[in-house]
Amino acid sequence: MVALSKVRIYELAKETGLSNKEVLDRVSELGIEAKSHSSSVSEGDALRFRESLGKAAAEKEAAEKERQRREAEEYERAMTEAKPKERTASRILPPHLRKAAQSEETGESAAAPAARMRPPAQPFRPADSGSTSVGGQPTPAAPSAPAGETARPGGPPPRPAAPPPPARPGGAPPARPATPPAQQPAAAQSSPAAPAGDQARPAAGKPMDPSRAAAIARQGVVYRPGEKPPQQQQPTPPQQQPARPAQPAARGPQDGGARAPQQPGQPPMGTPGVATSGPPRPGQPTIPERMLRGKAVEPVRKVETKLPQEGSGKRSIPPPLKAAPKGGPSRPAGGPGRPGGPGRPGGGPAGPGRPAGAPAGPGRGKKGKKRRGDLSPQEQFEQNNRPRRGRRQKEAVKAAVEGPVDVVPGVTVNEFAKAIGVNAVDIVAVLFRMGEMVTVTQSMSNDLIELVAAEMDAEINFVDADDLLFADYDEVQDDPADLIDRPPVVTVMGHVDHGKTLLLDSIRNADVVSGEAGGITQHIGAYQVTRDGRKITFIDTPGHEAFTAMRARGASVTDVAILVVAADDGVKPQTVEAIDHIKAADVPLMVAVNKIDKENADPVKVRTQLTEYELIAEEFGGDTTMVNVSAKTGENLDELLDLILLQADVEETKANPNRDARGTVIEAHLDRGRGAVATVLVQNGTLRVGDNLVAGVASCKVRAMFDDVGERVTEAEPSKPVMVLGWSDVPDAGDEFRVVDDERTARDIAGDRATRARKEELANRPRLTLESLGDAVQEGQLTNLNLVVKGDVSGTVEAVAAEMDKLDLEGVRTRIVRKGVGAVTNDDVVLADASDAIIIAFNVRPEANARQTIEETGVDLRQYSIIYKAIEDIEAAVKGLLAPTFEEFTVGRAEVREVFKVPRAGFVFGSYVTEGTIKRNASVRVVRDSVVVADDTIGSLRRFKDDVAEVREGFECGIGLDKFQDIKVGDEFEVYEEREVARD
Ligand SMILES: Nc1nc2c(ncn2[C@@H]2O[C@H](COP(=O)(O)OP(=O)(O)OP(=O)(O)O)[C@@H](O)[C@H]2O)c(=O)[nH]1
């Protein structure tokens, strides 16, 4: 501490990085008298002033350090424990995606990514005011100055209360030795000497991403409001370094994690070559950045190689460097692995790059070292942040899973990403480039899945969910010894009134009359008759509609199709349709030429007509069995049955009764007394009472079974139709039923299917939107326009509701199904979905879960801030004249984590991009607690010290707004743009 009796204002300004005016204002607030920059205050007052700045920052930093330390540990542990692929997937998930992932994974794996998102071991250092840095003379760093020497730049001695070197910048005011620019490089170098551990402990107590604020602050981009950091020097922006820092090396510190602590006397911004141990520089990717870059192809390897650095600050300290080979231009030693190294040669010729002989930091990929070494930091930064195209994209988006991947149609982006071993964010990015805005929880169409797969070189097979579910069952081949003949299953089809029903009845009645079956005939959708001791199963719903409906559901139960053609009527349109369906199903066909008892019957003509459809009777030399019958008299019905059995012999209809049953629901209905009942046809295995079934979205524990004559049975062998009781719900005809292990499994599977079915239905259901209003009105489909109105204040809501009521919409009546104050809630969306309503939101936004439901349901949410605009839109929409061909799209969201005040530049809001992309000059709304509080433009966008055009999801940035400055931590920036949309 240097005791000074008097300190001038300008000295304090220089020391703290504030402008003279700001210092004056502050001392004035503290009741200290000072008129101008040359006024002096007592050392005691100066100390009060410094403390007023540094106290809060110091406490904050301490907390931040502790948190980051924990995160760094967690990160390392996670990286060590996690399997490569898991790491790949989770690491790069931003917080809001991590949350989704957490629901699917273990708490630990979900937590790991969180830690990974922040650069570890970065104590928060309030940015230096920049007064020195901005104008900082790019003094070449003392090339090979010994660490010790460099550590203490010759600059002015630290201020009295200066904290120990490594410690807190933002901390005590005294902490800042106002190091003259020229000496700062040396100061920075001192940092390597500091215990790596210190640095490795991330700072931060900020509940919200302190590392980000720290990173930004360290870069001298922004400052904490009201907490002017003590004279913390800014790391030199790479681009200002005389000698280009070798990027890979420059990244070392970060990668390594255990950074050399930053000395109070850190090099000022602008000082070339500084930054070795300092915060990440523009060109230096933060950990999340690196993760993103490395993710898809070799994410694990990349990170793993860096990890050692991170934690190796202590275990692999390379020997101090005298001089980097080739005078390594500013290869910042800062790597954790070289705490003792002469930190940074500020670009000096003898920059202590990698210690001689020291192995290249594991964190430096070959590529980085070779290809990026010649890039300036700025170039490298741009390369890091540019949209993934070309080589980088190619690397980044390749599927990590080799070989074909089974994909169930309708998978979400998250699920698909997991399946092919990439990060969901990559898929979102790929789709974004294709012009598709999707979120990770959204389902992908098959087309999109194929496109993404092609883009990422993933080989995929579309599979049915059930195929996967019951793959084990299906893989078990029946032992031929277990196979027995099963009754053929017959379906009757033909033109209307040609006698299908009578034929079925006659066959059955003949059978009943024959006494081969007892009990009272029950129409359960199918029945069995016996002929010469062999059974035949008839589906007793005639006509090809049922046959087709079943086929449409994937059911294939028919072994033989009987085409009924009335001999007195010949081939008719539905005869032809039936032929087509039977052929399409590739089912053996027999023709029953019916009504031969009638006088005008002409069976030969029928045969002749059928030849046109490639059905040549055997007696004509063809291979189609045709029998003349009379359903009325029963003539030749026995022959028909015999021929059916013959056909079955040819087809070899066999099954294995010694396994769990599977089959098809023939029909089902809700019975008043017995609940849901379904007739099922067992196609393989044996169904027993007590079995647990799942069919479509229904599950069943078989309570009881009845056969086609009403007899209670305890089991049903192959081809036996039985009515089953015990269903949770009414399954659909054509649903396949399977036996599963237990009731819970059955319920779960059915529930999953129901959810999936609902999603599919919603995805395919045309939603009422303002764009589709006109058409709906014109088609007479819409007479009531339901609206849900939400607003920020009740006055607005009432005004909107009143205006909507007054709308003259040409016969369409508006009906406000709900109005209220506050954010659009999930329930609002559910209500809108159920009532096919459009949501009008005035200055309010949907809550997170509501947003998700909107995505899932497709409910149209319209956000307005001007009432007449809403009225105009709805009026125009009803008239089918909705003019705007532009629609507003939210392109990104960012959460404000820190607010900084930059002298002469206003406020900068340290933010984390939670979704999409934040773009400079883009329109932005400030949303606070789901309420829009401002509409503005992004005036500045920075990554560290660099102005950038855009910042993507998962990255931190500093955002400046053109007008609105009253931003609070926790506010959300909703960046939007208007895009031309195709009108239906
Ligand atoms: N004479 C005679 N009449 C028959 C014969 N088969 C059916 N019919 C009569 O033809 C009419 C239609 O018979 P259905 O069995 O209802 O014909 P369908 O094909 O089931 O008719 P849809 O159910 O409307 O498609 C009835 O009046 C039957 O009595 C037959 O072999 N001889």
The ligand as a MOL file (V3000), in Angstrom:
LIG
                    3D

  0  0  0     0  0            999 V3000
M  V30 BEGIN CTAB
M  V30 COUNTS 32 34 0 0 0
M  V30 BEGIN ATOM
M  V30 1 N -82.6770 -66.1260 -55.4130 0
M  V30 2 C -81.6190 -65.8240 -54.6880 0
M  V30 3 N -81.6190 -64.7430 -54.0040 0
M  V30 4 C -80.5170 -64.4510 -53.2760 0
M  V30 5 C -79.4320 -65.2930 -53.2360 0
M  V30 6 N -78.4950 -64.7320 -52.4350 0
M  V30 7 C -79.0300 -63.5990 -52.0080 0
M  V30 8 N -80.2280 -63.4210 -52.5110 0
M  V30 9 C -81.0610 -62.2760 -52.2790 0
M  V30 10 O -80.4570 -61.1240 -52.7420 0
M  V30 11 C -80.7140 -60.0270 -51.8850 0
M  V30 12 C -79.4480 -59.4450 -51.4080 0
M  V30 13 O -78.8040 -60.3670 -50.6410 0
M  V30 14 P -77.7300 -59.9290 -49.5540 0
M  V30 15 O -77.1790 -61.1340 -48.9660 0
M  V30 16 O -78.3060 -58.9330 -48.6670 0
M  V30 17 O -76.7150 -59.2720 -50.5020 0
M  V30 18 P -75.4470 -58.4730 -50.0300 0
M  V30 19 O -74.4090 -58.6290 -51.0560 0
M  V30 20 O -75.0820 -58.8510 -48.6680 0
M  V30 21 O -75.9910 -57.0140 -50.0640 0
M  V30 22 P -75.3400 -55.7560 -49.3240 0
M  V30 23 O -75.2550 -56.1350 -47.8920 0
M  V30 24 O -76.3360 -54.6620 -49.5820 0
M  V30 25 O -74.0470 -55.5360 -49.9810 0
M  V30 26 C -81.5650 -60.5910 -50.7760 0
M  V30 27 O -82.9080 -60.3420 -51.0280 0
M  V30 28 C -81.3230 -62.0520 -50.8240 0
M  V30 29 O -82.4140 -62.8130 -50.3840 0
M  V30 30 C -79.4750 -66.4790 -53.9570 0
M  V30 31 O -78.5650 -67.2930 -54.0000 0
M  V30 32 N -80.6160 -66.7100 -54.7000 0
M  V30 END ATOM
M  V30 BEGIN BOND
M  V30 1 1 1 2
M  V30 2 2 2 3
M  V30 3 1 2 32
M  V30 4 1 3 4
M  V30 5 2 4 5
M  V30 6 1 4 8
M  V30 7 1 5 6
M  V30 8 1 5 30
M  V30 9 2 6 7
M  V30 10 1 7 8
M  V30 11 1 8 9
M  V30 12 1 9 10
M  V30 13 1 9 28
M  V30 14 1 10 11
M  V30 15 1 11 12
M  V30 16 1 11 26
M  V30 17 1 12 13
M  V30 18 1 13 14
M  V30 19 2 14 15
M  V30 20 1 14 16
M  V30 21 1 14 17
M  V30 22 1 17 18
M  V30 23 2 18 19
M  V30 24 1 18 20
M  V30 25 1 18 21
M  V30 26 1 21 22
M  V30 27 2 22 23
M  V30 28 1 22 24
M  V30 29 1 22 25
M  V30 30 1 26 27
M  V30 31 1 26 28
M  V30 32 1 28 29
M  V30 33 2 30 31
M  V30 34 1 30 32
M  V30 END BOND
M  V30 END CTAB
M  END
